[in-house]
Amino acid sequence: MSRKIIGIVASIMFLSIWPSISRADDWKSVRRPLGVYAHIDIALAIKELPDTCAASTAEVHACLRNLYSGLLSNAAISGLTVGDHWDAIQLSDSLCFFSRSCSGSFDGYDWSYLDDVFVEANLAHKSVQLIITPGVDAPQWLFNKIPSCDGLFTTGQAPYDCGKVTFVNFPEVQRADGNPPIQPLPWNRVYNEAWWDFLTHLNLRYDRNPAFVSIAVAGPICASDEFILPTSANGSTQLKGLPADDAWKTLVQHSFPFDSELFDTDQVFIDSWKITIDAYENIFRGITLFLSPDAGNDFPDYPGSRPPHRDNTLFAVDCSSVNNEVMSCEAKTEILSYFVRAYGPNQKSTQVGGMTAGSLETPGDIGIAGVKVLTALPPPAFFIGGAEFDFAASSTNPQLFQQQGCPKFPANCGNLTVELGAYNTLTVFFYDTPAAAFYGGAVGTVPIQYLGVDYTDVVYAQQNPCAPSPNKTINGMSLQDLLNRASHDLFAMAGRKAPLPPSTCH
């Protein structure tokens, strides 16, 4: 374990972690992800289904279930990580039941697509992680209830209780619903209460389902569960061209005109995340809750306006390499520090949703190394952690293919293959763990528990038992061989050793 990690472990122990664990009625029964998961976003998967599946809604469901079944039949795959949008599930306001005006079903919800996932996971005796995104994917019926703040940037006026704003050019805009997408203010009461009500219904439907092991903590977000907001540094602007950080500043001052301590800081985002974490701990029980902080950037940043929080011990290690957007990184580590201390009957985890072969292997800018900072905490702390490939290793897009698998990107790796790109990414993932030697990384004692790969990589692995272009660096291993090895190593680190399958290419 590195000296930086040892130092942060010693500091965090003063944060009194034990109460967050001891409140679980039966700690051993808490469900946790372990192994390799196939990540599939339902909306994208539907778009990629063959034309023969488009005949009817029933046919779409049948094709999706067949897809899930095929993925879960892979022995290296522990389960599915499933992404879906709030507005695709809750089609009407819950009050529609009383006025008999619900869309989709008698109560305004359409759980059918998630139900498909759980049916197939249970048939395969495997597990499900959920990533349900609100933010710009909140339903239109909710946006209709919330006054817009856009007038602040046109006429200089907006209702005192305005709670939504229009940003453009923000990261992950391709994932967002709406045209242009509308961003709810993370602190807006109407938005938050509707989201927590939705989560309560989701929990009532799936909390006793044995396949349900994990859910992303989300709420104060934009277009994904990651801590990525529209900011000036990432090129985002308000609809009329005002840099995003200046727009956030105006929005905070309008919402909290008498609380100057919030001006020129990220405190409103920190507070929104703290409230959200508490809400999840109150709603869910006996599963794993995970945060996806990403790297240290992508929160609004106002250099020099406020010092770091004095009790934020994670800042010293997780932001040590950050020269720009220091306030952003400090805000994210303040949220993580709160997550460490938070009470609740659930397992805690952090993960990275955008791991590539070029991701930083050592602490300094949160990321995958920041995940391992928390999984390295000694008892009584018990954090688990994971990461997902940013793109499919088998992507047919030349730039994304290189970005995922080439350690020196944006330069190109001339000899890169699908299998070598996956191996290079696994080198980063297993760095500083007991399994690192096989992947050419530094061996350590830090555990990690689960890995996410794009579902198209699993399909590719099943269709190509022999590597189309065998690479000598990895002894001609197929992608399926690599998935088998990664699964084996993750289970071995958890004390659940099993025989390693033979090579798929004979």
N, C-alpha and C positions, 0 to 999 in steps of 0.2 A: 504494500500500500504506500502511495507517495506521501512525502512529508506534508504536502498541502492538505491531503485528505485526512491524515492523522490529526492535524491541527484543527480542522473544521469539525471533526468528530468530537474532539475534546470540548470545543466551544459549544456545540449544539447540545451536549449532554446537560448543560445548565438550563436548557429550555423546558425541562420537565416533560419529557415525552410520555412517560408511563401512563398518565391518566387517559390519553387518547386510545390506549390499547385495552386497559383494564375494564372499560365500560361495556365491552362486548360480552353478551351472555355466555357464549361458548366460542372462544377464539378459534378452536380447531375446526369449527364448522363454517367459518367464513370462506367464501368461495374466491379463488384466485386463478388468474390465467397462468399457464405454464406451457412453454413450447413454442412452436411456429404456428402463426395464424395467417390465414388468407384474408386479406383486406378487400372488401367489395362494397362499393357505393351503389345502392339500389338504383338510383336514377340513371347513373352512367351505365350500369349493367344492362338496364332495359334498352338503352340506345344501341348497345352493341349486340343485342340478340339478333339472330338471323331473321330475315324477312318472314320466314314461315311461322314465326312465333307471334306475328302481329295481327293475326286474324281476329282475335277477341281478347278481352281481359282475362278470361279463363285460360286461354292459350299462353298469355304472358306469364301468368302464375305457374303454369305447368312447366314452362321452359326455365323459369328461374329456379324452381324446385329441383329440376333435373341438373341444373348448373351447380347448385349448392351440394346436391348429393354426390356429384362427381368430384368436387373439391374435397369434400369430407371423406371420400373413399381413399384418399391419399394417406398412407400410414404416417407420413412425416407431419401431417397437419393436425394440430390439436383442436382447431375450431375456426370460426369465422369472426372477423372484426367487421361489423356492418355499419355503414354510414347511411343516414337518412336525414331528411329535412323535416323540421317541425311542421311546416305548412303542407307537407305531403301526407301528414298523419291526422292532424286536427283540422278538419275542413270547415268547421263552424264553431262559433262561440258556444261554450258549454250551456249558456242560457237558451240556446235554440231548442232544447228539449221541451221547455215550457211553452214556447210559441209554435211548436211543431214545424220548425223551419230548418231542420238540420239537413246538411248535405252528407252523402256517403252512407250514413247509417242513422239509427234512431237517436244516437247521442252526438252525432257530428264527427266521430272518429272513424278512421279507416286503418285498422291494425292488420289488415290482411297480408300486407307485404312482409311485415315483421313476423307475423304468425308463421308464414312459410319458412322463414329462417329457423325458428325455434322447433318446428315440426321436424325438419331434416336433421338439425343438430341432435335432437333427442333420439331419433332413429339410429343415428350413427354413434350415440353415446359420446358426443363431443360438446364443446362449449361455445358460448357466444359473448363477444364484447360489443357494446353499443356505443356509437358516436352519433348522437342526435344533435343537430346544430340549430340553435335559435338565431339571434343576431339578424343579419340580412335575410335569413331563411324563416323568419317569423311569418305567420299567416297574415294575409291581407285584411281579414276581418278585424285583426288586432290593430294593424296600422290605421285602419279607419277610425279607431277610437282615440288615437293619440295625435294631438295637434303638432304641426310641423314647426321646426325652428328655422327653416330656410329663410324666412323673412328677415332674420337678423342680418343676413348677408346681402339682402336686396333693398328693403325699405328701412332697415335698422330696427324693426320691431317684430315681436313674436309673442304669443300668449305666455304668461308666466309659467304655465305648466306644460310648455311644449316638450316633446320627448322623442322626436325623430329628426334626422338630418340626412341630406344627400351628399355623399362623397363619390368621387370618380377616380379612376386610375389606381385603385388600391390593390395590394397583393391579393391573389386568389379571387379576383373579380370573376374569373371564369366559373367559379363554383357557386356564385351568388344567384339567388332568385330575384326577380323584379328587373325592370328596365326603365330608368337606372335603378340599381338596388337602393333600398332605404335602410339606413343604419339607426336602430333604436338607441337612445342614450342609455348606457349601462346602468345608470342610477334611476331610471324612470320607474315609478311605482307601478303604473298600469302594466307595463311590459313585464316587470319582475313577478308580479302576482299572477299574471296569466301563465308565465313559464313554470312557476312552481306548482300551479294547479295542474298543468299538463304532466309534469313529472310525477305528481301524486297518482294520476290516472295510469301512467306508464308502470309505476311500481305496483299498483294494485293488480295489473294484468300479468306481470311477469316475475314478481318477487319470489314466488314459490316454485318457479320453473327451474329445475336443477341445471339446465344448460346456461342460465344467465349468471355469468361470473363477474362482469365488470362493466362500468359505464364511465364515459368521459364527463368530467365536471365542466359545464359550459354555462354561459349566460352573458357575462360582460364581453362578448366576442363580436367579431365581424363576420367572416365567411367560413371559418373552420373552428375546431375546438382549441386551436393553438392561440397563444397570447400574441396575436398579430392584429394590430389596429391600423387604420389609415393614419399615416404620419407624414410630415414634410420630408423626412429622410428617405422614405420609400416611394416618394413621388406622388403621394395622394394629395388631392385638393378638394375643397368644397366645390359644389356645382358651379359657382361663379368664378372659380380660379384661385380662391384664397388658399394659401398653404395650410395643410391639415392641422399642424400644431397651433397655428393662429386661430383656426376655426374652433378647435377644442378649447382654447383659452377663452374665447368669446362665449362658448356654450356653458362652460363651468361658471363664469362670472354671472351669466344670466340666470342659471339655475340656483346659484348660492350667492346672491348679491351681498349678503351680510357676513360671509365667512371668508375673509381675505386670506386665511391660512391655507385655503385650498387653491388660491390663485398661483399660476406658474409652477404647479407641481403635478404629480401623478397620483395624489392622495385619493381622489375620487375613484380612480380605477382600482387602487389597492383596497379601498373600503368596499367597493362593489364585489370584488372577488372574495373578500372575507365573509360578507353576507351570503354569497352564493355557496361557499364551502359549508357554512353552517346549515344552509337549507338542504343541501344534499345529505349531510350527516343526519338530519332529522327525517328526511323522506325515505332514504334507503337503509337497509339493514342486512348485514351478513354477506355483502359482496365487496368487490374492490372498486374504489373510486380513484380515478387518475387525472392528474393535471398534465397539460402539454405546454410547457413554458417556451419551447423553441430556444432560440439564441437570445442574447441580451438586448437586441434592438427591437424596434417595431412597437414601442410605446411612445407617446409624445415626450419630447425632451426639451427642457428649458435650462441650458447650462448655467451653473453657478447660482441658481436661485434659492436652493435649499440644500443643507447638508444631509447625508444619509441618516436613516434611523439608527440610533445608537445601539439598539439591541439586535440588529440584523447581522448575525454572525456569518450567514451564508455569503454575504456580499464579498467578503475578503477573498474567498476562493473562487466563487462562480463568476466574478466580474473582473478578475485580476488582469485579464488580457484586453479588456475593453478600454479603448481610448476615446471613442466617440459614443454618444448616446449613453453616458454613464447613468444618468437619472433613470432611463428606461430599464437598464439592467438592474439597478438597485431596487426599483419598484417591483420587478418580477421576483427578485430574491426575497423581498419583504413578504410577498404573497406566499412563496414557498415556505418561508419561516413560519408563517401563520398556519399553514397546512401541517407542518410538523407538530405544532402545539395543539391543533384542533381536537376537540372531543368527538367521539362517535363510535358506533358499533361496526365499523367497516375497516377492511384492509386499505392501506394507502399506497399509491404508486405514482410515479411520474414517468413520462415517456416522451420520446422525440418522434414527431411525425415526418420529419424531413431528413433522415440520415442518408448520406451518400458516402462514396469512397473517399471523398475529400473532407469529410467532417473532422473537426478537431478531436484528437484522441485524449488530450490531457485537459484538466480543468482550466477555466479562465473565461469562458463565454457561454456558460450554462450548457446547452446541448446534451449530447450523449454522455459526455464526461460528468456533467452536472447530475444526470440520472444516477450515475455510479457513486457520486459523493453521498447520496442518500441511501443507496442500497448497501454502502459500506458501513453505515452506522451500526455500532455494536448493540447487543441487548441492553435495556429492554426495548429499544427502538426496533421496528421491523418494517422497513420500507421494501417494496419490490419495485422493479423497473423494467422498462422495455424500450424498443425503438422500432420504427417502420422505415422501410425503404421509401425514399422520396418519390421515386418513379419506378416503373417496371424495369428490371434488369434486362428484360427482353423487348423493351420498347423499340418500335420501328421508326421512331423519330430520331434522326441521327444526333441532334443536340442533346435530347433527354437521355439517350443511350450513353453518350460520353459523360454527361453531367452525373449520372448515377454511378457509373462504374469506373471512371478514370480518376485516380488519386490526384493528378496534377491539373484537372479541369480548372480554368477554361482552355488550357492547352489540350490537344487530343492525344489519346493513347493509340498508337497505330496498330498494335496487335490485339486490341480489345475484342473479346468475344462476350457473349451473354454470360457464359459460365465464369470467365475471369472477372467480369464486372461484379457479379454477385459475390465471388470470393473476396475481391478487394473491399467490398462493403462489409462483409462479415469480419474482415480483419479489424475494421474500426469497431464493430459491434462487440467483439470478444476481447478487445484490447484490455489488458490489466485484469483479466479473469483467469481462473485456472485452466480454461480451455484455449487460451490464446496461442499456444505454440503451433498448433496445427495450421493456423491462419497466418503465421508469420509475424505475430505481434508479441509485445512484451507480456510475459506471464506475471500474474498477480493473484491476489486473494479476493478481489471484489466480485461479488455475485451479480448476475443479472438473470431475469426470469423468462422473458418472452420477446418474440420477434415477429414483426408483421411484414409480409410481402404482398405485392399486388397479386390479385387472383389470376391475372393473365400470366404471371410467372409460373403459377402452379399448373395451369393448363399447358403452358409451353413445356414444363418439366415432364408432364405425363405424355406428351406427344413426341418427345425427343429423349428416349431412354439412352441413346448414345449422342454425345455432343456433336452437332453438325460440323463444327470446326474444332477438333480436339486441341487443347492447349497444353504444352509441355510443363508450363509453370505449375499447373494443378494436376499433372499426371493424367490428363484426358478425362477428368471427372465430368459427369453430366450435372445439370442443374438439380436433378432429382437426388443425385449422390450428395450434393452440398446441402440440400434441405434435410435429407436423412441425417447427415452429420451434425447440422445445427440443432435439430431436435434432440438427437442423442446427447449432445454436450449440455444443452439446457436442462434436460432431465437428470443428467449425471450431477450437475452442480446442485440440484435440489435433493440429491441423495436417492434418486430413483433410477439406478443404472439399468440399462437394457441392452441386449445384443445389437450391434450395429449391422444394419442390412448389408448384404453384398452389393457390389457395383451393379448398376442397372444395365451396363453394356457388357455383354459377353460375346 
